[in-house]
């Protein structure tokens, strides 16, 4: 998101930005000083925005997968520890 703002002067919708910061929901509406960016209003910029959104989605999936793996490893370690105390 920061790169879009710095390179292209693009900002996500303010309400959607709050949802992104609070819940991780990626914004779908973006604006420049000229107004809302759509595929019709600026196809090249819209394509760059969508590319950045896809990159963000991919990074969120990797983070989610890593988090799930870490939880799984912790759960397995706890189970092994319990088995040792039971036996």
Buried (B, 14 or more C-beta within 10 A) or exposed (E): BEEBEEEBEBBBBEEBEEBBEEEEEBBEBBBBEEEEBEEEEBEEBBEBBEEBBEEBEEEEEEEEEEEEEEEEEEEEEEEEEEEEEEE
